[in-house]
Amino acid sequence: MRHLRFRHGCLLLWTAPGWAVAQPEPVPVSTRFFEVDYQINPASHPLYAVTLWCTVDQGRTWKECAQDADRRSPLTVETPGEGLIGLYLIAMNETGPSSVPPTAATAPHLEVLSDLTPPVVQLHSVRPVRQEDRPALQIRWTAVDAHFGPRPVVIEFRQPPQTPWKPIQPEALANSGQCDWVVPTDMEGAWTIRVSAVDRVGHRTESEEITIEIPRPPVPEAPVRTVRDSAPAVPGGRRSFVTPPALDDTAIPGSPRARQRAAQLIEEAVALREQGDHRESASRLRFAVRLDPQNPEAFAEMGDTLYRLGDSDRALEAYELALSKSPTMRGALRGSARVHAQRKEYGRAVERLRTILRHNPNDSEVWLNLGDVAVYQGDETLARECYLRAGQINPEAKAIVQEAQRRLTLMSEASRRPSGGNP
């Protein structure tokens, strides 16, 4: 009898002239070249030829795809394409071939599923919501591959920057594009989410990560105290801030004293955001906006903080207020573009990014952002042009250059197809 199995990266085919039993399940193949191990009944030796025939259209047509020159196992095969491929082995000795060449009525000795292309995965949004009075995350993604199994998706989370990834549930998910996850009761603060997809042959692709702020349970407000420059330091070099002061007659909104105080609050808010305390950062910025309502920086920083908190609607409002006061403000334009892209309003996102480039055509980071939007729009040609520009404009911006090169490599890998193969 003939025995088929997958072992040590090779397809094992045990056969003898005249035997032909179909393999019940296709064997996955993830590389362009693979090997077929075979064993011929010793009574059939010496062999004059060993030939492998292939079909890529479910047996309608066959062609000779490999010959074993030394007539010794294994036989190396270059896959003729991607998809389901049928294989049929013919051995010849002095009495003749084990069978005639296969025809449309011939069952293959073995079927393989050839897949050389990894999945494409995009994580679109992660939004904090509440379900049954508990914090939850609405996670939305797109994953595309020709050979997914029934449950190819894994969603993972971790606390930044380098804690281990954990799946949100033990089992993988169906590729539905959406998941509403009720987070554990002890999970709060900044967390990073990513989506991974694995196809049938084992290719794994991970999305870009999104960091989201899990709301903390409500707590009583602390007593109002004054922030002083001599605020004590805490371990790690961070400053310890206390609740900002209430407005009083000594800081009339719009006065020089109020503007000076607002600038100090903005600085503190940025430091708090970098420490991961987005809610306290937003509190500082609200005071800054009240003290200096004409300061576009306060509104732009408020937009960044609200976006980190997952409130993209209010973040966009803050960015628009900043732009109404300073139409060319880079931070507000980039922030607004980010929100529009998240909403799939790609035209508005492009408009905001190109406004920055009209004033500074050598902004490599914005060229990188513009390439990302082009990917979401499905314009690979424009995306490549933008990534190339991002990687060449400023060689000193090493992080941007590396990111641009990484994106170009991923695009090349995703679009690469073997010559003569099926799409």
C-alpha positions as CSV (number, residue, x, y, z in Angstrom):
1,M,0.0,0.0,0.0
2,R,1.0,3.6,-0.4
3,H,1.4,5.9,2.6
4,L,1.4,9.7,2.5
5,R,2.4,12.1,5.1
6,F,4.2,15.4,5.7
7,R,7.5,15.1,7.6
8,H,10.6,17.3,8.1
9,G,9.6,19.7,5.4
10,C,9.3,17.1,2.7
11,L,6.2,15.5,1.1
12,L,6.5,11.7,1.6
13,L,5.1,9.6,-1.3
14,W,5.4,5.9,-1.0
15,T,4.3,4.2,-4.3
16,A,5.0,1.5,-6.8
17,P,4.2,1.2,-10.5
18,G,0.5,0.9,-11.0
19,W,-0.7,2.2,-7.6
20,A,-2.8,5.3,-7.5
21,V,-4.7,6.3,-4.3
22,A,-5.9,9.9,-3.9
23,Q,-4.7,11.8,-0.8
24,P,-7.8,12.8,1.3
25,E,-6.4,16.3,2.4
26,P,-4.1,18.6,0.5
27,V,-0.6,19.0,2.1
28,P,0.3,22.7,2.7
29,V,3.4,24.0,1.0
30,S,4.7,27.5,1.9
31,T,7.9,27.5,-0.2
32,R,8.6,27.7,-3.9
33,F,10.7,24.5,-3.8
34,F,9.7,21.3,-2.0
35,E,10.8,17.7,-2.1
36,V,8.8,14.5,-2.8
37,D,10.2,11.4,-1.1
38,Y,9.2,8.2,-2.8
39,Q,9.9,4.5,-2.5
40,I,9.7,2.1,-5.4
41,N,9.2,-1.7,-4.8
42,P,12.7,-3.2,-5.0
43,A,11.4,-5.8,-7.5
44,S,10.8,-3.0,-10.0
45,H,14.5,-2.0,-10.1
46,P,16.5,-0.9,-12.0
47,L,14.6,2.2,-12.9
48,Y,15.0,4.0,-16.2
49,A,13.1,7.2,-15.3
50,V,11.1,8.8,-12.6
51,T,8.8,11.6,-13.7
52,L,6.4,13.9,-11.8
53,W,3.3,15.4,-13.5
54,C,1.4,18.4,-12.2
55,T,-2.1,19.9,-12.7
56,V,-3.1,23.4,-11.5
57,D,-6.7,23.2,-12.8
58,Q,-8.1,20.2,-10.9
59,G,-7.0,17.6,-13.5
60,R,-8.3,19.2,-16.7
61,T,-4.8,19.5,-18.0
62,W,-1.5,18.0,-16.9
63,K,2.1,18.7,-17.7
64,E,5.4,17.2,-16.8
65,C,6.9,19.3,-14.0
66,A,10.0,17.4,-12.8
67,Q,12.3,14.5,-13.5
68,D,14.5,12.8,-11.0
69,A,17.8,12.5,-12.9
70,D,19.4,10.1,-10.5
71,R,16.2,8.1,-9.9
72,R,16.8,8.2,-6.2
73,S,14.4,9.8,-3.6
74,P,13.9,12.6,-3.0
75,L,12.7,14.5,-6.1
76,T,12.9,18.3,-6.0
77,V,9.9,20.2,-7.4
78,E,9.4,23.9,-8.2
79,T,5.8,24.7,-7.6
80,P,4.1,25.8,-10.8
81,G,2.0,28.4,-9.1
82,E,-0.3,29.0,-6.1
83,G,-3.4,27.2,-5.2
84,L,-4.4,23.5,-5.3
85,I,-1.8,21.4,-7.2
86,G,-2.2,17.7,-8.1
87,L,0.9,15.5,-8.4
88,Y,1.2,12.2,-10.2
89,L,4.3,10.1,-10.2
90,I,5.3,7.8,-13.1
91,A,8.2,5.3,-12.7
92,M,9.6,3.4,-15.7
93,N,11.6,0.2,-15.8
94,E,12.5,-2.4,-18.5
95,T,8.8,-3.5,-18.6
96,G,7.6,0.0,-19.3
97,P,6.0,2.9,-17.4
98,S,3.9,2.4,-14.3
99,S,1.1,4.2,-16.1
100,V,0.3,6.3,-19.1
101,P,0.5,10.1,-18.7
102,P,-2.4,11.4,-16.6
103,T,-5.5,12.7,-18.3
104,A,-8.7,14.6,-17.1
105,A,-10.0,11.3,-15.7
106,T,-6.8,10.6,-13.6
107,A,-6.9,11.0,-9.9
108,P,-3.7,12.6,-8.5
109,H,-1.4,10.6,-6.3
110,L,-1.1,13.6,-4.1
111,E,-2.6,17.1,-3.8
112,V,-0.7,20.1,-2.2
113,L,-1.9,23.5,-1.3
114,S,0.7,25.9,-2.5
115,D,0.6,29.4,-0.9
116,L,3.6,31.7,-1.2
117,T,1.9,34.9,-0.2
118,P,1.4,36.0,3.5
119,P,-1.9,37.6,4.5
120,V,-2.5,41.3,4.4
121,V,-3.7,42.7,7.7
122,Q,-4.8,46.2,8.7
123,L,-6.0,47.3,12.2
124,H,-8.4,50.2,11.5
125,S,-9.6,51.3,14.9
126,V,-9.8,50.5,18.6
127,R,-12.5,52.5,20.4
128,P,-13.3,52.4,24.2
129,V,-17.0,51.9,24.9
130,R,-19.0,50.5,27.8
131,Q,-21.0,47.3,27.7
132,E,-23.2,46.4,30.6
133,D,-21.6,49.2,32.6
134,R,-18.1,47.7,32.0
135,P,-15.3,49.1,29.9
136,A,-15.0,47.4,26.5
137,L,-13.1,47.9,23.3
138,Q,-14.5,48.0,19.8
139,I,-11.8,46.5,17.5
140,R,-12.1,46.7,13.8
141,W,-9.8,45.2,11.2
142,T,-9.4,43.9,7.6
143,A,-7.5,40.7,6.9
144,V,-7.2,39.3,3.3
145,D,-5.7,36.0,2.1
146,A,-6.8,33.4,-0.5
147,H,-6.2,30.4,1.9
148,F,-7.6,31.3,5.4
149,G,-8.9,28.6,7.6
150,P,-12.2,29.1,9.5
151,R,-10.6,30.9,12.5
152,P,-7.4,32.6,11.3
153,V,-7.4,35.8,13.5
154,V,-5.7,36.4,16.8
155,I,-6.1,39.7,18.7
156,E,-3.4,40.4,21.3
157,F,-2.8,43.1,23.9
158,R,0.1,44.3,26.1
159,Q,1.1,47.2,28.2
160,P,3.7,49.3,26.4
161,P,6.5,49.2,25.7
162,Q,7.9,45.7,26.0
163,T,5.6,43.5,28.1
164,P,4.7,40.1,26.6
165,W,1.7,39.9,24.2
166,K,-1.4,38.0,25.4
167,P,-4.4,36.9,23.4
168,I,-7.7,38.4,24.4
169,Q,-9.1,34.8,24.4
170,P,-7.6,31.3,24.1
171,E,-9.2,30.5,20.8
172,A,-8.5,32.2,17.5
173,L,-11.3,34.3,15.9
174,A,-13.2,34.1,12.6
175,N,-12.3,36.8,10.1
176,S,-15.4,38.8,10.8
177,G,-13.5,42.2,10.8
178,Q,-14.9,43.2,14.2
179,C,-14.8,42.2,17.8
180,D,-16.3,43.9,20.9
181,W,-14.1,42.8,23.8
182,V,-15.1,43.4,27.5
183,V,-11.8,44.1,29.1
184,P,-10.8,42.6,32.5
185,T,-11.8,44.6,35.5
186,D,-8.2,45.2,36.6
187,M,-7.1,46.5,33.1
188,E,-6.7,50.3,33.0
189,G,-4.3,52.9,31.6
190,A,-2.5,52.7,28.3
191,W,-2.6,49.3,26.4
192,T,-1.4,48.3,22.9
193,I,-3.6,46.2,20.6
194,R,-2.6,44.3,17.5
195,V,-4.3,41.8,15.1
196,S,-2.5,38.8,13.6
197,A,-3.7,36.5,10.9
198,V,-2.4,33.0,10.0
199,D,-3.2,31.2,6.7
200,R,-3.5,27.5,6.2
201,V,0.2,27.0,5.3
202,G,1.5,28.9,8.4
203,H,2.2,32.4,7.0
204,R,1.6,34.9,9.8
205,T,1.2,38.7,9.4
206,E,0.8,41.2,12.2
207,S,-0.9,44.6,11.9
208,E,0.5,47.8,13.0
209,E,-0.2,48.5,16.7
210,I,-2.7,50.9,18.2
211,T,-2.3,52.2,21.8
212,I,-5.5,53.0,23.6
213,E,-6.3,54.4,27.0
214,I,-8.6,52.1,29.1
215,P,-10.7,54.5,31.3
216,R,-10.2,54.3,35.0
217,P,-13.1,53.9,37.4
218,P,-14.4,57.3,38.6
219,V,-12.6,58.7,41.7
220,P,-13.3,61.7,43.9
221,E,-11.6,64.8,42.7
222,A,-8.5,65.8,44.6
223,P,-8.4,69.1,46.6
224,V,-7.4,72.1,44.4
225,R,-3.8,73.0,45.0
226,T,-1.2,75.2,43.3
227,V,1.5,73.8,41.0
228,R,4.9,75.2,41.7
229,D,8.1,74.8,39.7
230,S,9.6,73.2,42.8
231,A,7.3,70.2,42.5
232,P,9.2,67.1,43.8
233,A,10.7,64.6,41.5
234,V,9.7,60.9,41.5
235,P,11.8,57.9,40.6
236,G,12.7,57.7,36.9
237,G,13.2,61.5,36.6
238,R,9.5,62.4,36.2
239,R,8.0,65.4,37.9
240,S,5.2,65.0,40.3
241,F,2.3,67.3,39.4
242,V,-0.7,68.3,41.6
243,T,-4.1,69.5,40.5
244,P,-3.9,72.9,38.7
245,P,-5.3,76.0,40.3
246,A,-8.9,77.3,39.8
247,L,-9.2,80.5,37.8
248,D,-9.2,83.6,40.0
249,D,-8.8,87.3,39.5
250,T,-5.0,87.0,39.4
251,A,-5.2,85.0,36.1
252,I,-7.9,86.8,34.0
253,P,-8.3,84.8,30.7
254,G,-6.3,86.4,27.9
255,S,-4.1,88.5,30.2
256,P,-0.3,88.2,30.1
257,R,-0.3,86.4,33.4
258,A,-3.0,83.9,32.1
259,R,-1.0,83.3,28.9
260,Q,2.2,82.6,30.8
261,R,0.3,80.3,33.1
262,A,-1.3,78.5,30.1
263,A,2.1,77.9,28.5
264,Q,3.3,76.3,31.8
265,L,0.2,74.1,31.9
266,I,0.7,73.0,28.3
267,E,4.3,72.0,29.1
268,E,3.1,70.0,32.1
269,A,0.3,68.3,30.1
270,V,2.7,67.1,27.4
271,A,5.0,65.7,30.1
272,L,2.0,63.9,31.7
273,R,1.0,62.5,28.4
274,E,4.4,61.1,27.8
275,Q,4.2,59.4,31.2
276,G,0.9,57.8,30.1
277,D,-1.3,59.9,32.3
278,H,-3.6,61.1,29.5
279,R,-6.6,62.0,31.8
280,E,-4.5,64.3,34.0
281,S,-2.9,65.7,30.8
282,A,-6.4,66.6,29.5
283,S,-7.2,68.3,32.8
284,R,-4.2,70.5,32.4
285,L,-5.1,71.4,28.9
286,R,-8.7,72.3,29.8
287,F,-7.3,74.9,32.2
288,A,-4.9,76.1,29.6
289,V,-7.6,76.6,27.0
290,R,-9.7,78.6,29.5
291,L,-6.7,80.8,30.4
292,D,-5.6,81.4,26.8
293,P,-8.5,80.6,24.4
294,Q,-6.6,82.0,21.4
295,N,-3.6,79.7,21.8
296,P,-3.7,77.1,19.0
297,E,-1.0,75.0,20.7
298,A,-3.4,74.3,23.6
299,F,-6.1,73.0,21.2
300,A,-3.6,70.9,19.2
301,E,-2.2,69.3,22.3
302,M,-5.8,68.7,23.5
303,G,-6.5,66.9,20.2
304,D,-3.5,64.6,20.7
305,T,-4.5,63.8,24.2
306,L,-8.2,63.1,23.3
307,Y,-7.0,60.9,20.5
308,R,-4.9,58.9,22.9
309,L,-8.0,58.5,25.1
310,G,-9.9,57.1,22.1
311,D,-12.2,60.1,21.7
312,S,-11.6,60.8,18.0
313,D,-14.7,63.0,17.6
314,R,-13.7,65.5,20.2
315,A,-10.0,65.2,19.1
316,L,-11.0,66.3,15.6
317,E,-13.0,69.3,17.1
318,A,-9.9,70.3,19.0
319,Y,-7.7,70.1,15.9
320,E,-10.2,72.2,13.9
321,L,-10.2,74.9,16.6
322,A,-6.4,74.9,16.5
323,L,-6.4,75.3,12.7
324,S,-9.0,78.0,12.8
325,K,-6.4,80.1,14.7
326,S,-3.3,78.8,12.9
327,P,-4.2,77.2,9.5
328,T,-0.7,75.9,8.8
329,M,0.0,74.4,12.2
330,R,1.8,71.1,11.5
331,G,0.7,69.2,14.6
332,A,-3.0,70.1,14.2
333,L,-2.9,69.2,10.4
334,R,-1.2,65.8,11.1
335,G,-3.6,65.0,13.9
336,S,-6.6,66.0,11.8
337,A,-5.3,63.8,9.0
338,R,-4.9,60.8,11.4
339,V,-8.5,61.1,12.5
340,H,-9.9,61.4,9.0
341,A,-7.9,58.4,7.9
342,Q,-9.2,56.4,10.8
343,R,-12.7,57.3,9.6
344,K,-11.8,56.3,6.1
345,E,-12.2,59.9,4.9
346,Y,-9.1,59.6,2.9
347,G,-9.6,62.6,0.7
348,R,-9.7,64.9,3.8
349,A,-6.7,63.2,5.2
350,V,-4.7,63.7,2.0
351,E,-5.8,67.4,1.9
352,R,-4.4,68.0,5.4
353,L,-1.1,66.2,4.7
354,R,-0.6,68.0,1.4
355,T,-1.1,71.4,3.2
356,I,1.9,70.6,5.3
357,L,3.9,69.6,2.3
358,R,3.1,72.8,0.4
359,H,4.9,74.7,3.2
360,N,7.6,72.1,3.8
361,P,8.0,69.7,0.9
362,N,11.0,68.0,2.7
363,D,8.9,66.7,5.6
364,S,9.8,63.0,5.5
365,E,7.4,62.0,8.2
366,V,4.5,63.5,6.4
367,W,5.5,61.8,3.2
368,L,5.4,58.5,5.2
369,N,2.0,59.4,6.5
370,L,0.8,60.2,2.9
371,G,2.0,56.8,1.8
372,D,0.0,55.1,4.5
373,V,-3.1,56.8,3.4
374,A,-2.4,55.8,-0.2
375,V,-2.2,52.1,1.0
376,Y,-5.7,52.5,2.6
377,Q,-7.0,53.9,-0.7
378,G,-5.6,51.0,-2.6
379,D,-3.2,53.1,-4.6
380,E,0.0,51.1,-4.4
381,T,1.8,53.2,-7.0
382,L,1.3,56.4,-5.1
383,A,2.2,54.7,-1.8
384,R,5.5,53.5,-3.2
385,E,6.3,57.0,-4.5
386,C,5.6,58.5,-1.1
387,Y,7.6,55.8,0.8
388,L,10.5,56.3,-1.6
389,R,10.4,60.1,-1.0
390,A,10.2,59.6,2.7
391,G,13.3,57.4,2.7
392,Q,15.4,59.7,0.5
393,I,14.6,63.3,1.5
394,N,16.4,63.3,4.9
395,P,18.9,60.6,5.5
396,E,19.5,61.9,9.0
397,A,16.0,60.9,10.0
398,K,17.0,57.3,10.5
399,A,13.8,56.1,12.1
400,I,11.7,57.5,9.2
401,V,14.1,56.0,6.6
402,Q,13.8,52.5,8.3
403,E,10.0,52.7,8.4
404,A,9.8,53.7,4.8
405,Q,12.1,50.8,3.8
406,R,10.1,48.4,5.9
407,R,6.8,49.4,4.3
408,L,8.4,49.1,0.8
409,T,9.6,45.6,1.7
410,L,6.2,44.6,3.0
411,M,4.5,45.9,-0.2
412,S,7.0,43.9,-2.4
413,E,6.4,40.7,-0.5
414,A,2.7,41.1,-0.6
415,S,2.6,41.7,-4.3
416,R,5.2,39.1,-5.3
417,R,3.9,36.2,-7.4
418,P,5.9,33.2,-8.8
419,S,6.3,33.4,-12.6
420,G,3.7,31.5,-14.4
421,G,1.6,31.0,-11.3
422,N,-2.1,31.7,-10.7
423,P,-3.0,35.0,-9.0
